[in-house]
């Protein structure tokens, strides 16, 4: 059974997060109350995933992310953020965290985030062959609006990045997370024209229902997402285009604004901009180019 290490100086908060994961996934939760105890537990227990609070004594979440990235690069870290910790959360994402979930949204977002990060981590970790003589890989995909296609396509792109050594194992998870956010946006907000406001509602039943309806209705069902990947030893360039009406990229909200860090949609844009070295939109807003350069 896979293990998740939950790190929180509040035993009650940590237990609630761990219980949520154990109830809805196949993860077994183990616990630590600060960063130093967490590092000892990683050495001893070899967890598959770390879920950590930011504000802790002894060693905070940011310091823990940096230590895990340095000493256990194959173990992805997800942050639990509280209001007022936005600046540290951004630093932690830039230092190697795979994703984050605001504490107020744990019940809605934690399970999906943990399962996605764990799946991406396993996909990246299982690659062993490196094609030293390969100069460039160019791939093109045409995706329907069904999310089942996303994990295998992202895993394939992770394989290509691993083959050309664009980034380390932790970097593969982070780029995979960025690609997932881009592709979900292309499907849901691009092709299916679903509003961000409806997605932000506390009860997402209406959003989920409308998503399923539009996958079956014209013109939404016939739209496709086009992905072009060009990966060399120097960088990976991904161009993702949907067939929706687009939007004005100039009106995109600032993902670093504290209010937007608390939003599900703001989180996606923050992850994309943090994990990739370059992000740009075409003038009509239905095509995004993201670039990851080799360090």
Secondary structure, DSSP 8 states (H G I E B T S, - for coil): --EEEEE-SSHHHHHHHHHHHHHHSS-EEEEESSHHHHHHHHHHH--SEEEEES--SSS-HHHHHHHHHHH-TTSEEEEEE-TT-HHHHHHHHHHT--EEEEGGGHHHHHHHHHHHHHHHHHHHHT-----TT--EEEEEEEE-S-THHHHHHHHHHHHHHHHTT-S-HHHHHHHHHHHHHHHHHIIIIIIS---HHHHHSS--HHHHHHHHHHHHSTTGGG--EEEEEEEESSEEEEEEEE-S----GGG---TTSHHHHTSHHHHHHHHHHHHSSEEEE-TTSSEEEEEEE--
